[in-house]
Amino acid sequence: MSNKLLVRRAAVLGAGVMGAQIAAHLTNAGVDTVLFDLPAKDGDPNGVVTKAIANLAKLSPAPLADKALAERIVPANYETGLELLKGC
């Protein structure tokens, strides 16, 4: 029972309040994290996720140990980013 599971990369499906905060905590723990959501209707296809990541800085208590860690969360959408799931 002493076998440890080492998580190096994770995907979080859904960038709502809960999904974005889960991505933040994984990033705090040093896990490379890809955050997915539906593609935005206008503009950047990853716009929904990008907005969710930006909103992490506004929450109290802050889910990120350091605001700079937000840059380590990779935004993705279900239409163009599915290949990012390979290493998760």
HELIX and SHEET records of a PDB file:
HELIX    1   1 VAL A   17  ASN A   28  1                                  12    
HELIX    2   2 GLY A   47  ASN A   55  1                                   9    
HELIX    3   3 LEU A   56  LYS A   58  5                                   3    
HELIX    4   4 LYS A   67  ARG A   72  5                                   6    
HELIX    5   5 LEU A   82  LEU A   85  5                                   4    
SHEET    1   A 3 ARG A   9  LEU A  13  0                                        
SHEET    2   A 3 ASP A  32  ASP A  37  1                                        
SHEET    3   A 3 ILE A  73  ASN A  77  1                                        
END                                                                             
